[in-house]
Amino acid sequence: MKISDIDRKLDKRIILKVRQSTELFHATSAIDIKLPTYVYQVEGTTRICTYFPKNLRMTNILLLFDKFKAVEREQSYVIDSRINNKKNLAMIDKLCNLPSFVVSRADISKGFLNVYGRFHHSYMKEVSTLLSQYTEDKENARVEWIGPSPGLMKIMDDINYEYPVSLLTYNIKLTQEGQDLRDVLYEPGTIGELRNSEEKNGLMKAIVYTNHRITREIEGLIPVSEDDFIYEFSYTNELLKEIRVIANNNHIMRIRYFIRESEEKLKASVFVPTASVYEFSSIIFDLARAYEGKIEIENLMPYSSDVWDLI
């Protein structure tokens, strides 16, 4: 099964806007571009990484980086900060916890944090109920768009238009350690899409797309839509977990993350901003040396329409 086969399986799209009253948001409100962001959690605290391209021309930009202790990377500066609008963010967290809901990306623009998501239409009622509560704060919480999804491939085209994206694909040897993960990936015609960077109770979550109904019981696998062959899966894998922790600690955004079985290995395909691809690939190469061949890098290249055939 190819990505084109699952392109619009999550057939609804939503864009939410949350106003943040922080010094960082006030300082960046006049910047006339979208700043890529990465929202993640550490010990129950929600944090946000904001990425500033090094070619950004802005008055007193160096003073801003100094004040907020920006971290310099190969092609960007990164500011890590806490989110203070806890009420509205908690509502977004509830949306993110609905089965099938995937955060496609986030960015900062004109004083708002913008969150872009996809989900399956069978959860429209639950989404609508949460939105009616979310929009009670008319000043700070807004719904910019809700409707049909253009598909994840078109969404990636749009992201790459705003800032360059690269693909990194690597393989991990499957062991008996995660038998449930093996069972899912060995189902014919199966692709997993990681939901977000969060880990709960030691487990990560993925949306599982297949071309058939999975009839056997697999621990951690629940149906989202059996008619459309979509499932949600909670699982663990020590290497994937280690990569996630190191990438979060190094403020590296992962835009989309797919897993599947290939030649009895777990094949992971990750889209990252090109500005961060050197740092992310360095993590994978470091782990490949540390684990003596248990990780192999297969592809590392700029985004184009051809990359979808490599996932």
C-alpha positions in Angstrom: 0.0 0.0 0.0 1.2 3.5 -0.9 0.8 6.9 0.8 -1.5 7.8 -2.1 -3.9 5.1 -0.9 -4.3 6.7 2.5 -3.9 10.3 1.5 -7.5 11.3 2.5 -8.5 8.6 4.9 -8.5 11.2 7.6 -11.0 13.2 5.6 -11.6 16.3 7.8 -9.3 19.2 8.5 -9.3 21.9 11.2 -7.2 25.0 11.9 -7.4 26.5 15.4 -6.0 29.8 16.6 -4.9 30.4 20.2 -3.8 33.9 21.4 -0.9 33.8 23.8 -0.2 36.8 26.1 3.5 36.3 26.5 6.5 38.5 25.9 7.6 36.2 23.0 4.3 36.4 21.2 4.1 40.2 21.7 7.7 40.5 20.4 7.0 38.4 17.3 3.5 39.7 16.5 4.9 42.2 13.9 6.8 39.6 12.0 5.0 39.1 8.7 5.9 35.4 8.2 4.7 32.2 9.8 7.3 30.9 12.3 7.3 27.1 12.5 6.6 25.8 16.0 6.7 22.4 17.7 4.5 21.8 20.7 5.5 19.0 23.1 5.1 18.0 26.7 7.6 17.4 29.5 6.4 16.0 32.8 2.9 17.4 32.2 4.2 20.8 31.2 3.3 22.0 27.7 6.2 23.7 25.9 6.6 25.2 22.5 9.7 25.5 20.3 9.7 28.5 17.9 12.1 28.4 14.9 13.6 31.6 13.5 15.4 31.4 10.1 18.9 32.8 10.2 18.1 35.0 7.2 15.3 36.8 9.0 15.6 40.5 8.9 14.1 42.1 11.9 14.9 45.1 14.1 16.7 44.1 17.3 16.4 40.4 16.4 19.7 39.6 18.2 18.4 41.3 21.4 15.3 39.1 21.1 17.4 36.0 20.9 19.5 37.1 23.8 16.5 37.8 26.0 14.8 34.5 25.4 18.1 32.5 25.4 17.7 31.2 21.8 19.7 28.1 20.9 21.7 28.4 17.7 21.3 25.6 15.1 22.8 25.0 11.7 20.2 27.1 9.9 18.0 28.6 12.6 17.6 29.9 16.1 15.3 28.1 18.4 13.4 29.6 21.4 11.9 27.2 23.9 9.2 28.6 26.1 6.2 27.5 28.2 2.6 28.1 27.0 0.5 30.2 29.4 -3.0 29.9 27.9 -3.6 26.6 29.7 -7.4 26.6 29.5 -7.6 26.8 25.7 -4.6 24.6 25.2 -6.2 22.0 27.5 -9.2 22.0 25.1 -6.8 21.4 22.2 -5.3 18.6 24.1 -8.7 17.0 24.5 -9.1 17.3 20.7 -5.7 15.7 20.2 -6.7 12.8 22.5 -9.7 11.9 20.3 -9.1 8.7 18.2 -7.9 9.6 14.7 -6.9 13.2 15.5 -3.5 14.0 14.2 -1.7 17.4 14.5 -0.3 18.1 11.1 1.8 21.1 12.2 1.8 24.4 14.1 3.1 27.9 13.7 3.1 31.3 15.2 1.7 34.3 13.2 0.5 37.7 14.3 0.3 36.9 18.0 -1.5 33.6 17.6 -0.5 30.0 17.9 -2.0 28.2 14.9 -2.7 24.4 15.2 -3.5 22.4 12.1 -5.2 19.0 12.5 -6.7 16.1 10.6 -9.3 13.6 11.8 -11.9 11.0 10.6 -15.5 12.2 10.0 -16.9 9.6 12.4 -15.6 11.8 15.2 -17.3 15.0 13.9 -19.8 15.1 16.8 -17.1 14.9 19.5 -15.0 17.5 17.7 -18.0 19.8 17.4 -18.8 19.5 21.1 -15.3 20.4 22.1 -15.2 23.3 19.7 -18.4 24.8 21.2 -16.5 24.8 24.6 -13.3 26.0 23.1 -14.8 29.0 21.3 -16.4 30.3 24.5 -13.3 32.5 24.9 -14.1 34.7 21.9 -11.1 36.9 22.4 -8.3 34.2 22.5 -9.7 31.1 20.9 -10.9 30.9 17.3 -11.7 28.3 14.6 -10.2 29.4 11.3 -11.2 26.4 9.2 -13.1 23.2 9.4 -14.0 21.1 6.4 -12.8 18.5 4.0 -9.1 17.7 4.1 -7.1 18.3 1.0 -5.0 15.2 1.9 -1.7 14.8 3.7 0.3 15.0 0.4 -1.2 18.4 -0.5 -0.6 19.6 3.1 3.0 18.6 2.8 3.3 20.5 -0.5 1.9 23.6 1.3 4.3 23.3 4.2 7.3 22.8 1.8 6.2 26.0 0.0 6.4 28.0 3.3 9.6 26.5 4.5 11.8 23.7 2.9 11.2 20.1 4.1 13.4 17.0 3.9 12.8 13.3 4.2 14.9 11.0 6.3 14.2 7.2 6.2 15.8 4.7 8.5 15.3 1.0 9.4 15.3 -0.6 12.8 15.6 -4.4 13.4 12.4 -5.7 14.8 12.9 -7.8 17.9 10.6 -9.9 20.2 10.5 -6.9 22.6 7.4 -5.4 21.0 5.4 -8.4 19.7 2.2 -6.3 19.4 4.1 -3.8 17.2 5.3 -6.7 15.1 1.8 -8.1 14.8 0.4 -4.9 13.5 3.3 -4.1 11.0 3.2 -7.6 9.7 -0.4 -7.2 8.7 -0.4 -7.0 4.8 -0.8 -3.5 3.4 -0.3 -1.6 6.7 1.1 1.9 7.3 1.3 3.6 10.6 1.4 7.4 11.1 2.6 8.6 14.5 0.1 10.9 16.1 2.3 13.4 18.0 5.4 13.7 20.1 3.7 12.8 23.4 4.2 9.6 25.3 1.7 8.5 27.9 2.2 5.6 30.4 5.3 4.6 28.5 3.4 4.2 25.2 3.4 6.1 21.9 0.3 6.3 19.6 -0.1 5.8 15.9 -2.9 5.8 13.4 -2.8 2.5 11.5 -4.1 2.4 7.9 -4.7 -1.0 6.2 -6.4 -2.2 3.0 -8.5 -4.8 5.0 -10.2 -5.3 8.3 -8.0 -6.6 11.1 -9.9 -9.5 12.6 -7.5 -10.8 15.2 -7.1 -9.3 18.6 -3.9 -7.3 19.1 -3.3 -5.6 22.4 -3.3 -1.8 22.1 -5.2 -1.8 18.8 -8.7 -0.2 18.7 -10.8 0.6 15.6 -11.4 4.1 14.4 -13.4 3.2 11.3 -13.5 -0.5 10.4 -15.3 0.4 7.2 -12.4 2.6 6.1 -9.8 0.2 7.7 -8.4 2.8 10.2 -7.2 1.9 13.7 -5.4 3.5 16.6 -2.5 1.7 18.1 -0.7 2.2 21.4 2.8 0.6 21.4 6.3 0.9 22.7 9.7 0.6 21.0 12.9 1.5 22.9 14.8 2.8 19.9 11.9 4.9 18.6 11.4 6.2 22.2 15.1 7.1 22.5 15.0 9.0 19.2 11.9 10.9 20.3 13.5 11.9 23.6 16.8 13.1 22.1 15.0 14.9 19.3 12.8 16.7 21.8 15.7 17.6 24.0 17.4 19.1 20.9 14.3 21.1 19.9 14.0 19.2 16.5 10.5 19.4 14.9 9.2 16.3 13.2 6.4 17.3 10.8 5.2 13.8 9.8 6.3 10.3 10.9 5.4 7.1 9.2 6.3 3.5 10.1 5.8 0.2 8.2 7.4 -3.2 7.9 10.1 -3.7 5.2 12.2 -6.8 4.8 11.5 -7.8 8.4 12.5 -4.4 9.7 10.7 -1.4 11.0 11.0 1.3 8.3 10.6 4.8 9.7 10.1 7.8 7.3 10.3 11.2 8.9 9.7 14.7 7.4 11.6 17.4 9.2 12.3 21.1 8.2 15.4 21.2 6.1 16.9 23.7 8.6 16.9 20.8 11.1 17.8 17.8 9.0 21.5 17.9 9.8 20.8 17.8 13.5 18.2 15.0 13.2 20.4 12.9 10.9 23.3 13.3 13.3 21.1 11.8 16.0 20.3 8.8 13.9 24.0 8.3 12.8 25.1 8.6 16.5 22.6 5.9 17.5 23.6 3.7 14.6 27.2 3.7 15.9 26.0 3.2 19.5 23.8 0.2 18.6 26.2 -1.3 16.1 24.1 -1.7 13.0 20.6 -2.0 14.5 19.8 1.3 12.7 20.4 1.9 9.0 19.7 5.1 7.2 18.1 4.5 3.8 17.1 7.9 2.4 18.1 11.5 3.2 16.9 14.1 0.6 14.9 17.3 0.0 11.2 17.0 -0.3 9.7 16.5 -3.8 6.7 14.6 -5.2 9.1 11.6 -5.8 9.7 11.0 -2.1 6.2 9.4 -1.6 7.3 6.3 -3.5 10.1 5.8 -0.9 8.0 5.6 2.2 
